[in-house]
Amino acid sequence: MNKSRLRTTVTSAASTSANVRPELGKEFFLTDKRPVILFDGVCNLCNGGVNFMLDWDTAGVYRFAALQSPAGRALLQRSNRSPDDISSIVLVDENISYIKSEAILRIALKLNIPFPILASLGLLFPISFRDLTYDTIADNRYNFFGKSNECRLNDGRFTERFLV
């Protein structure tokens, strides 16, 4: 692939997966109801995003799992996605899942100020525009930000927030 050309993928998939399969991955919500953010564990941009969220989610609202982990794969299936699909961030709540720009903005709504305000403004844009922007960045994330050989390692401060 020529790195000077941006790849874009326009999909018709909605950013909300309303049909959660509650029988799958239910063990992740039995004792802890906090939503789980699924991220690409080898993507430098995604790992930077997790570090950013840990800094701005001081209340510990979110938990995290790499898409490639057993927990991530199970929660992808719960969200009616292929367990091998690493194309999008996924916000998995107990009864609903969100992908792409909808996931990003819904995550930001529960971070510290000013992000809820910025997310509210972002939600005013049409989802087709938001997801086209998301897809352009996601499709080129390795070209722009690189890729690591392993998933993010927990440094011990946030052990209870990472699922494996």
DSSP file with accessible surface (Angstrom, degrees, kcal/mol):
  #  RESIDUE AA STRUCTURE BP1 BP2  ACC     N-H-->O    O-->H-N    N-H-->O    O-->H-N    TCO  KAPPA ALPHA  PHI   PSI    X-CA   Y-CA   Z-CA
    1    1 A M              0   0  135      0, 0.0     2,-0.6     0, 0.0     3,-0.0   0.000 360.0 360.0 360.0 138.3    0.0    0.0    0.0
    2    2 A N    >   -     0   0   94      1,-0.2     3,-1.5     2,-0.0     0, 0.0  -0.657 360.0-153.5 -77.0 116.2    1.2    3.5   -0.8
    3    3 A K  T 3  S+     0   0  152     -2,-0.6    -1,-0.2     1,-0.3   140,-0.0   0.696  88.3  68.0 -67.8 -17.8    1.6    5.3    2.5
    4    4 A S  T 3  S+     0   0   99      2,-0.1     2,-0.5    -3,-0.0    -1,-0.3   0.665  89.7  76.2 -77.7 -12.6    1.0    8.7    0.9
    5    5 A R  S <  S-     0   0  177     -3,-1.5     2,-0.3     0, 0.0     0, 0.0  -0.836  80.5-132.1-101.1 133.9   -2.6    7.8    0.1
    6    6 A L        -     0   0   99     -2,-0.5     2,-0.4     1,-0.0   131,-0.1  -0.636  16.1-140.6 -80.5 137.0   -5.2    7.8    2.9
    7    7 A R        -     0   0  119     -2,-0.3     2,-0.4   129,-0.3   132,-0.2  -0.814  21.1-175.3 -93.6 137.6   -7.5    4.8    3.1
    8    8 A T        -     0   0   80     -2,-0.4     2,-0.5   131,-0.1   128,-0.1  -0.988  10.9-163.3-131.8 145.6  -11.1    5.5    3.9
    9    9 A T        -     0   0   55     -2,-0.4     2,-0.6   123,-0.2   126,-0.1  -0.990   3.6-161.7-127.8 120.4  -13.8    3.0    4.5
   10   10 A V        -     0   0  117     -2,-0.5     2,-0.3   125,-0.1   122,-0.1  -0.915  18.3-177.2-101.6 121.1  -17.4    4.1    4.3
   11   11 A T        -     0   0   60     -2,-0.6   124,-0.1     2,-0.1   120,-0.0  -0.862  32.0-146.0-117.6 155.8  -19.7    1.6    6.0
   12   12 A S        +     0   0  129     -2,-0.3     2,-0.2     2,-0.1    -1,-0.1   0.407  62.3 120.6 -96.0  -0.5  -23.4    1.5    6.4
   13   13 A A        -     0   0   51      1,-0.1    -2,-0.1     2,-0.1     2,-0.0  -0.452  66.7-120.2 -67.0 134.7  -23.1   -0.1    9.9
   14   14 A A        -     0   0   69     -2,-0.2    -1,-0.1     2,-0.2    -2,-0.1  -0.339  13.6-124.7 -70.2 156.1  -24.8    2.0   12.6
   15   15 A S  S    S+     0   0    1     83,-0.1    84,-2.5    -2,-0.0     2,-0.4   0.401  93.3  70.7 -83.6   3.7  -22.6    3.2   15.4
   16   16 A T  E     -A   98   0A  51     82,-0.2     2,-0.8    86,-0.1    82,-0.2  -0.983  62.8-161.4-122.0 130.3  -25.0    1.6   17.9
   17   17 A S  E     +A   97   0A  21     80,-3.0    80,-1.2    -2,-0.4     3,-0.1  -0.791  19.1 169.7-105.8  84.1  -25.3   -2.1   18.4
   18   18 A A        +     0   0   65     -2,-0.8     2,-1.6     1,-0.2    -1,-0.2   0.774  61.7  76.2 -68.9 -25.0  -28.7   -2.2   20.1
   19   19 A N        +     0   0  128     -3,-0.1    -1,-0.2    60,-0.1     2,-0.1  -0.456  67.2 176.2 -89.8  67.1  -29.0   -6.0   19.8
   20   20 A V        -     0   0   20     -2,-1.6    59,-0.2    75,-0.4    58,-0.1  -0.464  31.0-134.1 -68.9 140.0  -26.6   -7.0   22.6
   21   21 A R    >   -     0   0   99     57,-3.2     3,-1.9    56,-0.2    59,-0.1  -0.786  22.4-171.5 -96.0  89.7  -26.4  -10.7   23.1
   22   22 A P  T 3  S+     0   0   73      0, 0.0    -1,-0.2     0, 0.0     4,-0.1   0.706  77.1  66.2 -62.6 -20.4  -26.6  -10.7   27.0
   23   23 A E  T 3  S+     0   0  108      2,-0.1     3,-0.4    -3,-0.1     2,-0.4   0.742  92.2  74.5 -73.1 -19.4  -25.8  -14.4   27.3
   24   24 A L  S <  S-     0   0   46     -3,-1.9    -3,-0.1     1,-0.2    50,-0.0  -0.781 111.9  -0.9 -95.0 134.1  -22.3  -13.8   26.0
   25   25 A G  S >  S+     0   0    6     -2,-0.4     3,-1.6     1,-0.1     4,-0.2   0.673  82.1 140.5  67.6  17.0  -19.7  -12.1   28.2
   26   26 A K  G >>  +     0   0  118     -3,-0.4     3,-2.0     1,-0.3     4,-0.5   0.802  58.8  72.2 -64.3 -24.6  -22.2  -11.8   31.0
   27   27 A E  G >4 S+     0   0  104      1,-0.3     3,-0.5     2,-0.2     4,-0.4   0.768  87.6  63.8 -62.2 -21.8  -19.5  -12.7   33.5
   28   28 A F  G <4 S+     0   0   34     -3,-1.6    -1,-0.3     1,-0.2    -2,-0.2   0.589 109.8  37.9 -78.9  -8.9  -17.9   -9.2   33.0
   29   29 A F  G <4 S+     0   0    3     -3,-2.0    -1,-0.2    -4,-0.2    -2,-0.2   0.334  88.3  93.7-121.3   4.5  -21.0   -7.5   34.4
   30   30 A L  S << S+     0   0  117     -4,-0.5    -2,-0.1    -3,-0.5     3,-0.1   0.931 108.3   8.6 -65.6 -46.2  -22.0   -9.8   37.2
   31   31 A T  S    S+     0   0  142     -4,-0.4     2,-0.4     1,-0.2    -1,-0.2   0.519 132.4  48.0-113.5  -9.0  -20.1   -8.0   40.0
   32   32 A D        -     0   0   39     -4,-0.1    -1,-0.2     2,-0.1    -2,-0.0  -0.951  54.5-175.0-139.0 112.5  -19.0   -4.8   38.2
   33   33 A K        +     0   0  109     -2,-0.4    61,-0.4    -3,-0.1    -4,-0.1   0.424  44.0 124.0 -89.1  -0.6  -21.5   -2.8   36.1
   34   34 A R        -     0   0   57      1,-0.1    28,-0.1    59,-0.1    -2,-0.1  -0.355  68.9-105.8 -63.1 141.2  -19.0   -0.3   34.8
   35   35 A P        -     0   0   10      0, 0.0    28,-2.4     0, 0.0     2,-0.4  -0.236  30.5-132.4 -62.4 157.0  -18.9   -0.1   31.0
   36   36 A V  E     -cB  63  92A   0     56,-2.7    56,-3.3    26,-0.2     2,-0.6  -0.951   6.9-149.0-116.9 131.3  -15.9   -1.6   29.2
   37   37 A I  E     -cB  64  91A   0     26,-2.9    28,-2.2    -2,-0.4     2,-0.5  -0.890  11.9-154.2 -98.8 120.0  -13.9    0.2   26.4
   38   38 A L  E     +cB  65  90A   0     52,-3.3    52,-1.7    -2,-0.6     2,-0.3  -0.850  21.7 174.4 -94.9 128.5  -12.5   -2.2   23.9
   39   39 A F  E     -c   66   0A   8     26,-1.9    28,-3.4    -2,-0.5     2,-0.8  -0.916  42.5 -95.7-134.6 157.0   -9.4   -0.9   22.1
   40   40 A D    >   -     0   0    4     -2,-0.3     3,-1.2    26,-0.2     7,-0.2  -0.631  35.6-156.4 -73.2 109.3   -6.8   -2.2   19.7
   41   41 A G  T 3  S+     0   0    0     -2,-0.8   111,-0.5     1,-0.3    -1,-0.2   0.636  87.3  45.5 -69.0 -16.2   -4.0   -3.3   22.0
   42   42 A V  T 3  S+     0   0   25    109,-0.2   106,-3.1   107,-0.1     2,-0.5   0.448  88.5 102.0-104.9  -0.8   -1.2   -3.0   19.5
   43   43 A C  B <>  -F  147   0B   0     -3,-1.2     4,-2.7   104,-0.2     5,-0.2  -0.723  60.5-152.9 -87.6 123.6   -2.1    0.4   18.1
   44   44 A N  H  > S+     0   0   69    102,-1.6     4,-2.2    -2,-0.5     5,-0.2   0.879  97.6  51.3 -62.9 -38.7    0.0    3.3   19.5
   45   45 A L  H  > S+     0   0   61    101,-0.4     4,-2.1     2,-0.2    -1,-0.2   0.938 111.9  47.1 -62.1 -44.8   -2.9    5.7   18.9
   46   46 A C  H  > S+     0   0   30      2,-0.2     4,-2.1     1,-0.2    -2,-0.2   0.906 111.5  49.6 -66.1 -42.3   -5.3    3.5   20.8
   47   47 A N  H  X S+     0   0   18     -4,-2.7     4,-2.3     2,-0.2    -1,-0.2   0.891 110.2  51.5 -64.3 -37.6   -2.8    2.9   23.7
   48   48 A G  H  X S+     0   0   37     -4,-2.2     4,-2.4    -5,-0.2    -2,-0.2   0.886 108.0  53.2 -63.3 -37.7   -2.3    6.7   23.9
   49   49 A G  H  X S+     0   0   27     -4,-2.1     4,-2.7     2,-0.2    -2,-0.2   0.891 107.2  50.8 -64.1 -39.2   -6.1    7.0   24.0
   50   50 A V  H  X S+     0   0    0     -4,-2.1     4,-2.6     2,-0.2    -2,-0.2   0.940 110.5  48.8 -64.2 -45.0   -6.3    4.6   26.9
   51   51 A N  H  X S+     0   0   69     -4,-2.3     4,-1.8     1,-0.2    -2,-0.2   0.915 111.4  50.8 -60.0 -41.6   -3.6    6.5   28.8
   52   52 A F  H  X S+     0   0   83     -4,-2.4     4,-1.9     1,-0.2    -2,-0.2   0.930 110.7  48.3 -60.2 -47.0   -5.5    9.7   28.1
   53   53 A M  H  X S+     0   0   17     -4,-2.7     4,-1.7     1,-0.2    -2,-0.2   0.884 107.9  54.4 -65.0 -37.8   -8.8    8.2   29.4
   54   54 A L  H  < S+     0   0    8     -4,-2.6    -1,-0.2     1,-0.2    -2,-0.2   0.898 110.9  47.2 -62.1 -36.3   -7.0    7.0   32.6
   55   55 A D  H  < S+     0   0  106     -4,-1.8    -2,-0.2    -5,-0.2    -1,-0.2   0.857 120.3  36.8 -70.3 -37.0   -5.8   10.5   33.2
   56   56 A W  H  < S+     0   0   90     -4,-1.9    56,-2.1     1,-0.2     2,-0.5   0.474 104.7  69.0-100.0  -3.9   -9.2   12.1   32.6
   57   57 A D    ><  +     0   0    1     -4,-1.7     3,-1.6    54,-0.2    -1,-0.2  -0.566  55.8 155.4-108.4  65.4  -11.5    9.4   34.1
   58   58 A T  T 3   +     0   0  104     -2,-0.5    -1,-0.2     1,-0.3    -2,-0.1   0.734  67.8  60.9 -68.7 -19.6  -10.4   10.1   37.7
   59   59 A A  T 3  S-     0   0   82     -3,-0.2    -1,-0.3     1,-0.0    -2,-0.1   0.574 108.6-122.9 -82.2  -9.2  -13.7    8.6   39.0
   60   60 A G    <   +     0   0   11     -3,-1.6    -2,-0.1    -6,-0.1   -26,-0.1   0.871  56.3 153.5  71.1  37.9  -12.9    5.2   37.4
   61   61 A V        +     0   0   41     49,-0.2     2,-0.3   -27,-0.1    50,-0.1   0.857  55.6  55.6 -65.8 -35.9  -16.1    5.1   35.4
   62   62 A Y        -     0   0    2     -5,-0.1     2,-0.3   -28,-0.1   -26,-0.2  -0.735  59.9-159.1-109.4 150.5  -14.6    2.9   32.7
   63   63 A R  E     -c   36   0A   8    -28,-2.4   -26,-2.9    -2,-0.3     2,-0.3  -0.746  20.5-142.2-110.7 167.8  -12.9   -0.5   32.5
   64   64 A F  E     +cd  37 162A   0     97,-3.4    99,-3.2    -2,-0.3     2,-0.3  -0.953  20.3 173.8-136.1 149.1  -10.7   -1.5   29.5
   65   65 A A  E     -c   38   0A   0    -28,-2.2   -26,-1.9    -2,-0.3     2,-0.2  -0.963  33.8-117.1-151.2 137.9   -9.9   -4.6   27.5
   66   66 A A  E >   -c   39   0A  10     97,-0.5     3,-1.5    -2,-0.3     6,-0.5  -0.510  24.8-127.6 -69.0 140.8   -7.8   -5.1   24.4
   67   67 A L  T 3  S+     0   0    2    -28,-3.4   -27,-0.1     1,-0.3    -1,-0.1   0.830 110.2  55.2 -57.0 -31.2   -9.8   -6.2   21.4
   68   68 A Q  T 3  S+     0   0   62    -29,-0.4    -1,-0.3     4,-0.1   -28,-0.1   0.581  90.2  94.7 -81.4 -11.1   -7.3   -9.1   21.0
   69   69 A S  S <> S-     0   0   19     -3,-1.5     4,-2.9     1,-0.1     5,-0.2  -0.348  89.5-110.0 -78.3 161.0   -7.7  -10.4   24.6
   70   70 A P  H  > S+     0   0  100      0, 0.0     4,-2.2     0, 0.0     5,-0.2   0.915 122.2  49.3 -55.6 -41.5  -10.1  -13.2   25.5
   71   71 A A  H  > S+     0   0    2      2,-0.2     4,-2.5     1,-0.2     5,-0.2   0.930 111.6  48.8 -63.3 -44.9  -12.2  -10.6   27.4
   72   72 A G  H  > S+     0   0    0     -6,-0.5     4,-2.2     2,-0.2    -1,-0.2   0.922 111.1  49.4 -61.1 -43.4  -12.2   -8.3   24.3
   73   73 A R  H  X S+     0   0   92     -4,-2.9     4,-1.9    -7,-0.2    -1,-0.2   0.916 112.0  48.3 -64.0 -41.0  -13.2  -11.2   22.0
   74   74 A A  H  X S+     0   0   21     -4,-2.2     4,-2.1    -5,-0.2    -1,-0.2   0.914 112.5  48.2 -65.7 -41.1  -16.0  -12.3   24.2
   75   75 A L  H  X S+     0   0    0     -4,-2.5     4,-1.4     2,-0.2    -1,-0.2   0.813 106.8  57.0 -72.8 -28.1  -17.3   -8.7   24.5
   76   76 A L  H  <>S+     0   0    0     -4,-2.2     5,-2.4    -5,-0.2    -1,-0.2   0.937 108.7  46.6 -62.6 -45.3  -17.1   -8.2   20.8
   77   77 A Q  H ><5S+     0   0   76     -4,-1.9     3,-1.9     1,-0.2    -2,-0.2   0.900 107.8  55.8 -64.2 -38.9  -19.4  -11.2   20.3
   78   78 A R  H 3<5S+     0   0    6     -4,-2.1   -57,-3.2     1,-0.3    -1,-0.2   0.854 107.1  51.9 -57.9 -33.4  -21.7   -9.9   23.0
   79   79 A S  T 3<5S-     0   0    0     -4,-1.4    -1,-0.3   -59,-0.2    -2,-0.2   0.192 122.8-107.6 -89.8  14.8  -21.9   -6.7   20.8
   80   80 A N  T < 5S+     0   0   77     -3,-1.9     2,-0.3     1,-0.2    -3,-0.2   0.857  80.8 124.6  61.1  37.4  -22.8   -8.8   17.7
   81   81 A R  S   <S-     0   0   39     -5,-2.4    -1,-0.2    -8,-0.1    -2,-0.1  -0.889  71.5 -91.8-122.0 157.2  -19.4   -8.3   16.2
   82   82 A S    >   -     0   0   63     -2,-0.3     3,-1.9     1,-0.1    -3,-0.0  -0.413  31.3-128.2 -63.8 140.6  -16.9  -10.8   14.9
   83   83 A P  T 3  S+     0   0   27      0, 0.0    -1,-0.1     0, 0.0    -7,-0.1   0.666 110.5  52.9 -66.8 -12.2  -14.4  -11.7   17.7
   84   84 A D  T 3  S+     0   0  106     -8,-0.1     2,-0.8   -11,-0.1    -2,-0.1   0.363  79.6 116.0 -99.3   1.9  -11.6  -10.9   15.2
   85   85 A D    <   +     0   0   38     -3,-1.9     3,-0.2     1,-0.1    -4,-0.0  -0.636  24.1 158.8 -80.4 109.7  -12.9   -7.4   14.3
   86   86 A I        +     0   0   56     -2,-0.8    -1,-0.1     1,-0.1   -46,-0.1   0.048  42.9 106.7-113.2  24.5  -10.3   -4.8   15.5
   87   87 A S  S    S+     0   0   51      1,-0.1     2,-0.3     2,-0.0    -1,-0.1   0.640  79.4  27.9 -80.5 -14.3  -11.6   -2.1   13.1
   88   88 A S  S    S-     0   0    4     -3,-0.2     2,-0.1    12,-0.0    -1,-0.1  -0.998  76.3-108.8-149.3 148.8  -13.2    0.1   15.8
   89   89 A I        -     0   0   21     -2,-0.3    11,-1.1   -50,-0.1     2,-0.4  -0.455  40.0-155.2 -64.5 147.2  -13.2    1.1   19.4
   90   90 A V  E     -BE  38  99A   0    -52,-1.7   -52,-3.3     9,-0.2     2,-0.6  -0.997  13.4-156.1-133.7 130.1  -16.2   -0.4   21.1
   91   91 A L  E     -BE  37  98A   6      7,-2.9     7,-2.3    -2,-0.4     2,-0.7  -0.938  17.8-164.1-103.0 113.3  -18.0    0.9   24.3
   92   92 A V  E     +BE  36  97A   0    -56,-3.3   -56,-2.7    -2,-0.6     5,-0.2  -0.902  10.3 178.3-106.9 111.9  -19.8   -2.0   25.9
   93   93 A D        -     0   0   48      3,-3.0     3,-0.1    -2,-0.7   -59,-0.1  -0.584  48.0 -95.9 -98.3 171.6  -22.4   -1.2   28.4
   94   94 A E  S    S+     0   0   58    -61,-0.4     3,-0.1     1,-0.2   -65,-0.1   0.876 120.2  17.6 -59.0 -36.3  -24.4   -3.9   30.1
   95   95 A N  S    S+     0   0  122      1,-0.2   -75,-0.4   -74,-0.0     2,-0.3   0.423 128.1  29.8-119.5   0.5  -27.3   -3.6   27.7
   96   96 A I        -     0   0   42     -3,-0.1    -3,-3.0   -77,-0.1     2,-0.3  -0.988  58.2-150.4-157.6 153.3  -26.0   -1.8   24.7
   97   97 A S  E     -AE  17  92A   0    -80,-1.2   -80,-3.0    -2,-0.3     2,-0.3  -0.954   7.4-160.8-128.0 151.9  -22.8   -1.3   22.7
   98   98 A Y  E     -AE  16  91A  26     -7,-2.3    -7,-2.9    -2,-0.3     2,-0.3  -0.961   7.3-168.2-130.2 148.1  -21.5    1.7   20.7
   99   99 A I  E >>  - E   0  90A   1    -84,-2.5     4,-1.1    -2,-0.3     3,-0.9  -0.813  47.9  -2.4-129.0 169.3  -18.8    1.8   18.0
  100  100 A K  H 3> S-     0   0   10    -11,-1.1     4,-2.0    -2,-0.3     3,-0.3  -0.108 125.2  -8.1  54.4-137.4  -16.8    4.4   16.1
  101  101 A S  H 3> S+     0   0    9      1,-0.2     4,-2.7     2,-0.2     5,-0.3   0.839 133.7  59.0 -64.5 -32.2  -17.6    8.1   16.7
  102  102 A E  H <> S+     0   0   20     -3,-0.9     4,-2.3     1,-0.2    -1,-0.2   0.914 107.1  47.7 -63.8 -39.8  -20.6    7.3   18.8
  103  103 A A  H  X S+     0   0    0     -4,-1.1     4,-2.4    -3,-0.3    -2,-0.2   0.945 111.8  49.8 -64.0 -47.4  -18.4    5.3   21.2
  104  104 A I  H  X S+     0   0   75     -4,-2.0     4,-2.3     1,-0.2    -2,-0.2   0.933 114.3  43.8 -58.0 -48.2  -15.8    8.1   21.4
  105  105 A L  H  X S+     0   0   26     -4,-2.7     4,-1.5     1,-0.2    -1,-0.2   0.893 112.9  50.7 -69.9 -37.0  -18.3   10.8   22.1
  106  106 A R  H  X S+     0   0   85     -4,-2.3     4,-0.5    -5,-0.3    -1,-0.2   0.870 110.2  51.1 -69.0 -33.9  -20.2    8.7   24.7
  107  107 A I  H >< S+     0   0    5     -4,-2.4     3,-1.6     1,-0.2     4,-0.3   0.946 108.3  52.1 -62.8 -47.7  -17.0    7.9   26.5
  108  108 A A  H >< S+     0   0   14     -4,-2.3     3,-1.4     1,-0.3    -2,-0.2   0.804  95.8  69.7 -61.7 -29.2  -16.1   11.6   26.6
  109  109 A L  H 3< S+     0   0   59     -4,-1.5    -1,-0.3     1,-0.3    -2,-0.2   0.788 104.4  42.1 -59.9 -25.1  -19.5   12.5   28.1
  110  110 A K  T << S+     0   0  104     -3,-1.6    -1,-0.3    -4,-0.5    -2,-0.2   0.325  96.0  95.4-107.9   7.5  -18.4   10.8   31.4
  111  111 A L  S <  S-     0   0   12     -3,-1.4   -54,-0.2    -4,-0.3   -58,-0.0  -0.337  87.9 -76.3 -84.8 176.2  -14.8   12.1   31.5
  112  112 A N  S >  S-     0   0   57    -56,-2.1     3,-1.7     1,-0.1    -1,-0.2  -0.298  75.3 -45.9 -69.0 159.3  -13.8   15.2   33.5
  113  113 A I  T 3  S+     0   0  118      1,-0.3    -1,-0.1     2,-0.2    -4,-0.0  -0.300 119.9  31.1 -56.0 137.4  -14.6   18.7   32.3
  114  114 A P  T >> S+     0   0   56      0, 0.0     4,-2.0     0, 0.0     3,-0.5  -0.948 107.5  70.5 -98.6   6.7  -14.3   20.0   29.5
  115  115 A F  H <> S+     0   0   40     -3,-1.7     4,-2.9     1,-0.2     5,-0.2   0.844  92.7  55.8 -65.5 -34.9  -14.8   16.7   27.6
  116  116 A P  H 3> S+     0   0   27      0, 0.0     4,-2.1     0, 0.0    -1,-0.2   0.911 110.4  47.7 -62.0 -35.7  -18.6   16.3   28.3
  117  117 A I  H <> S+     0   0   98     -3,-0.5     4,-1.9     2,-0.2    -2,-0.2   0.940 113.2  46.9 -67.7 -46.3  -19.2   19.8   26.8
  118  118 A L  H  X S+     0   0   96     -4,-2.0     4,-2.4     1,-0.2    -1,-0.2   0.905 111.9  51.4 -63.2 -39.1  -17.0   19.0   23.7
  119  119 A A  H  X S+     0   0    2     -4,-2.9     4,-2.3     2,-0.2    -1,-0.2   0.909 106.2  54.2 -65.2 -40.7  -18.8   15.6   23.3
  120  120 A S  H  < S+     0   0   62     -4,-2.1     4,-0.4    -5,-0.2    -1,-0.2   0.900 110.4  46.9 -60.3 -39.4  -22.2   17.3   23.4
  121  121 A L  H >< S+     0   0   96     -4,-1.9     3,-1.3     1,-0.2     4,-0.4   0.908 109.9  53.4 -67.5 -41.1  -21.1   19.6   20.6
  122  122 A G  H >< S+     0   0   15     -4,-2.4     3,-1.5     1,-0.3    -2,-0.2   0.854  99.7  62.3 -62.7 -34.1  -19.7   16.7   18.6
  123  123 A L  T 3< S+     0   0   53     -4,-2.3    -1,-0.3     1,-0.3    -2,-0.2   0.678  89.8  70.4 -67.9 -13.8  -23.0   14.8   18.9
  124  124 A L  T <  S+     0   0  140     -3,-1.3    -1,-0.3    -4,-0.4    -2,-0.2   0.741  82.7  87.3 -73.6 -22.3  -24.6   17.7   16.9
  125  125 A F  S <  S-     0   0  110     -3,-1.5     5,-0.0    -4,-0.4    -3,-0.0  -0.496  96.2 -94.2 -76.7 147.6  -22.8   16.6   13.8
  126  126 A P     >  -     0   0   79      0, 0.0     4,-2.3     0, 0.0     3,-0.5  -0.311  28.9-126.2 -61.0 142.6  -24.4   14.0   11.6
  127  127 A I  H  > S+     0   0   70      1,-0.2     4,-3.1     2,-0.2     5,-0.3   0.835 108.4  60.8 -62.2 -31.6  -23.2   10.5   12.3
  128  128 A S  H  > S+     0   0   90      2,-0.2     4,-1.8     1,-0.2    -1,-0.2   0.922 108.7  43.1 -63.0 -40.6  -22.3    9.9    8.7
  129  129 A F  H  > S+     0   0  108     -3,-0.5     4,-2.2     2,-0.2    -2,-0.2   0.932 115.3  49.0 -68.6 -45.5  -19.8   12.8    8.9
  130  130 A R  H  X S+     0   0   25     -4,-2.3     4,-2.6     1,-0.2    -2,-0.2   0.927 113.5  45.8 -61.0 -44.6  -18.5   11.7   12.3
  131  131 A D  H  X S+     0   0   14     -4,-3.1     4,-3.1     2,-0.2    -1,-0.2   0.843 108.8  55.3 -72.6 -30.7  -18.0    8.1   11.2
  132  132 A L  H  X S+     0   0   73     -4,-1.8     4,-2.1    -5,-0.3    -1,-0.2   0.938 111.5  45.4 -63.7 -42.8  -16.3    9.1    7.9
  133  133 A T  H  X S+     0   0   60     -4,-2.2     4,-2.0     2,-0.2    -2,-0.2   0.939 114.6  48.4 -64.0 -46.1  -13.8   11.1    9.9
  134  134 A Y  H  X S+     0   0   41     -4,-2.6     4,-3.2     1,-0.2     5,-0.2   0.935 111.2  50.0 -59.0 -49.2  -13.4    8.2   12.4
  135  135 A D  H  X S+     0   0    8     -4,-3.1     4,-2.8     1,-0.2    -1,-0.2   0.878 107.4  54.1 -60.7 -38.2  -13.0    5.6    9.6
  136  136 A T  H  X S+     0   0   30     -4,-2.1     4,-0.7    -5,-0.2  -129,-0.3   0.935 114.9  39.8 -62.7 -44.3  -10.3    7.7    7.9
  137  137 A I  H >< S+     0   0   77     -4,-2.0     3,-0.9     2,-0.2     4,-0.4   0.945 116.8  49.5 -69.6 -46.0   -8.2    7.9   11.0
  138  138 A A  H >< S+     0   0    6     -4,-3.2     3,-1.0     1,-0.3     4,-0.3   0.894 108.5  52.7 -62.2 -40.8   -8.9    4.3   12.0
  139  139 A D  H 3< S+     0   0   27     -4,-2.8    -1,-0.3     1,-0.2    -2,-0.2   0.705 119.4  35.5 -68.5 -18.5   -7.9    2.9    8.6
  140  140 A N  T <X S+     0   0    2     -3,-0.9     4,-2.4    -4,-0.7     5,-0.3   0.241  81.9 111.7-117.5  12.5   -4.6    4.8    8.7
  141  141 A R  H <>>S+     0   0   24     -3,-1.0     4,-2.4    -4,-0.4     5,-0.5   0.852  79.9  47.6 -61.6 -37.2   -3.8    4.5   12.4
  142  142 A Y  H  >5S+     0   0   68     -4,-0.3     4,-1.3     3,-0.2    -1,-0.2   0.890 112.7  49.7 -71.8 -36.3   -0.8    2.2   12.0
  143  143 A N  H  45S+     0   0   56      1,-0.2    -2,-0.2     2,-0.2    -1,-0.2   0.901 120.6  34.9 -65.9 -42.2    0.6    4.4    9.2
  144  144 A F  H  <5S+     0   0  110     -4,-2.4    -2,-0.2    -7,-0.2    -3,-0.2   0.868 136.3  16.9 -80.5 -40.4    0.3    7.6   11.2
  145  145 A F  H  <5S-     0   0  101     -4,-2.4    -3,-0.2    -5,-0.3    -2,-0.2   0.524  99.3-129.2-117.3 -11.8    1.0    6.4   14.7
  146  146 A G     << -     0   0   25     -4,-1.3  -102,-1.6    -5,-0.5  -101,-0.4  -0.133  16.4 -96.0  87.5 178.5    2.7    3.0   14.4
  147  147 A K  B     -F   43   0B 128   -104,-0.2     2,-0.2  -103,-0.1  -104,-0.2  -0.989  22.8-143.3-139.9 139.8    2.1   -0.3   15.9
  148  148 A S        -     0   0   35   -106,-3.1     4,-0.1    -2,-0.4    -2,-0.0  -0.680  21.4-124.2-101.2 164.3    3.7   -2.1   18.9
  149  149 A N  S    S+     0   0  168     -2,-0.2     2,-0.3     2,-0.1  -107,-0.1   0.535  90.2  34.0 -84.8  -7.3    4.4   -5.8   19.1
  150  150 A E  S    S-     0   0  122   -109,-0.1    -2,-0.1  -108,-0.1     3,-0.1  -0.970  87.6 -95.1-145.3 160.7    2.4   -6.3   22.3
  151  151 A C        -     0   0   45     -2,-0.3  -109,-0.2     1,-0.2  -110,-0.1  -0.314  60.0 -76.5 -71.1 159.6   -0.7   -5.0   24.0
  152  152 A R        -     0   0   49   -111,-0.5     2,-0.4     1,-0.1    -1,-0.2  -0.273  48.1-136.9 -56.2 134.8   -0.5   -2.3   26.6
  153  153 A L        -     0   0  125     -3,-0.1     2,-0.2     2,-0.0    -1,-0.1  -0.819  15.6-119.8 -98.0 136.1    0.8   -3.6   29.9
  154  154 A N        -     0   0   54     -2,-0.4     5,-0.0     1,-0.1    -1,-0.0  -0.517  12.7-149.5 -71.5 137.2   -0.8   -2.5   33.1
  155  155 A D        -     0   0   86     -2,-0.2    -1,-0.1     1,-0.0    -2,-0.0   0.341  45.6-103.1 -92.1   7.5    1.6   -0.6   35.4
  156  156 A G  S >  S+     0   0   47      1,-0.0     3,-0.6     0, 0.0     4,-0.2   0.082 104.9  90.9  99.0 -25.6   -0.2   -1.8   38.6
  157  157 A R  T 3  S+     0   0  162      1,-0.2     3,-0.1     2,-0.1    -3,-0.0   0.756  98.2  31.4 -74.6 -22.9   -2.1    1.4   39.4
  158  158 A F  T >> S+     0   0   33      1,-0.1     3,-2.3     2,-0.1     4,-0.5  -0.006  74.4 132.8-125.0  28.8   -5.2    0.5   37.4
  159  159 A T  G X4 S+     0   0   85     -3,-0.6     3,-1.4     1,-0.3    -1,-0.1   0.870  72.7  54.2 -51.9 -43.9   -5.2   -3.3   37.8
  160  160 A E  G 34 S+     0   0  115      1,-0.3    -1,-0.3    -4,-0.2    -2,-0.1   0.629 104.2  57.8 -69.6 -10.1   -8.9   -3.5   38.6
  161  161 A R  G <4 S+     0   0    9     -3,-2.3   -97,-3.4   -98,-0.1     2,-0.5   0.517  92.2  78.6 -98.8  -4.8   -9.8   -1.5   35.5
  162  162 A F  B <<  -d   64   0A  36     -3,-1.4     2,-0.3    -4,-0.5   -97,-0.2  -0.905  61.2-159.4-111.4 128.9   -8.3   -3.9   33.0
  163  163 A L              0   0   31    -99,-3.2   -97,-0.5    -2,-0.5   -91,-0.1  -0.785 360.0 360.0 -99.0 146.3   -9.9   -7.1   31.8
  164  164 A V              0   0  134     -2,-0.3   -95,-0.0   -99,-0.1   -99,-0.0  -0.771 360.0 360.0-121.9 360.0   -7.9   -9.9   30.3
